[in-house]
Every structure is written in C-alpha cells, then in structure tokens.
Amino acid sequence: MAQEPNLERDNMEPQEEMTVTLTLDNDKELECVVLTIFTAGERDYIALLPTNGPEAEEGEVYLYRYSEGEDGQPNLENIEDDDEYEIVAEAFDELLDEAEYDELVGEEEE
C-alpha cells in the first residue's frame, strides 16, 4: 500500500459507525468505516473499508498499523514489510471467518 494515511476522526454519535478520513499521497481524501481494530503478533492493526468511490465498489479493505499517542489520538502507519502484511491479512481473514461462523451459528439457534 503506497498511501501514507493522515487520519482524522470524524464526529460521531453514539451507536453510529466510526468513520475516519484518510488523506492519500495524492491528497485525495477517502472516507472509510472502521471495521475493526485487532492484534496480530505483538502489534495492533486497523481495518478500514472505503465508503465511496471505486475503492468501495471493489470492496477493498485497507490495513494499517494502529497505535494511540499519549493524547489519545489514533496513529496509522503503512505496513511496509510484505511478510508482516501477509501475517496481518491472514489474521484479518481469520477474524472474518470467525464472524461469519458466529453469525451462522447464531442464526441456527434462533
């Protein structure tokens, strides 16, 4: 991923989806829904899904390293290492598989 994110937390009301606006390298702004923040290895990562544009139509998910500064502001970093990215992508896929399984089991119990 070549985008260097500039994260701005958008205003949100309770019980609404959390969205963030990424500023990409080409200064294009991309609004994304936060799908989840998860741990892979010993680091935290965030999965973002664009809400509009061709990226949203493709269902492309953006994965970044996630941390919070002392002031509580979120920080995102690109994942530069291919091996690290593979580990993170696999962990995210496992989360999706678990969520689908939980959803299926929940539907069967109803």
HUVENWO-V294465 format. One record per residue. N is the residue number from 1. OMEGA is omega in whole degrees, -180 to 180 (NA if undefined). Layout:
# HUVENWO-V294465
n->{N,N}
omega->{OMEGA,OMEGA}
This chain:
# HUVENWO-V294465
n->{1,2,3,4,5,6,7,8,9,10,11,12,13,14,15,16,17,18,19,20,21,22,23,24,25,26,27,28,29,30,31,32,33,34,35,36,37,38,39,40,41,42,43,44,45,46,47,48,49,50,51,52,53,54,55,56,57,58,59,60,61,62,63,64,65,66,67,68,69,70,71,72,73,74,75,76,77,78,79,80,81,82,83,84,85,86,87,88,89,90,91,92,93,94,95,96,97,98,99,100,101,102,103,104,105,106,107,108,109,110}
omega->{-176,-177,171,-173,169,-170,171,178,-180,175,179,176,176,178,173,175,175,177,175,176,176,170,-176,-179,-178,-179,175,177,-177,178,-178,172,175,179,-180,169,-174,-180,173,-173,-179,-178,175,-180,179,177,-177,178,179,-178,-180,179,-177,179,-180,-179,179,-178,-178,178,178,178,179,167,-177,172,176,178,179,-180,179,180,178,176,176,176,174,173,-174,-174,-178,180,178,-179,179,179,-179,180,179,179,179,177,178,177,179,179,179,-180,178,179,180,179,179,-180,179,179,-180,-178,-176,NA}
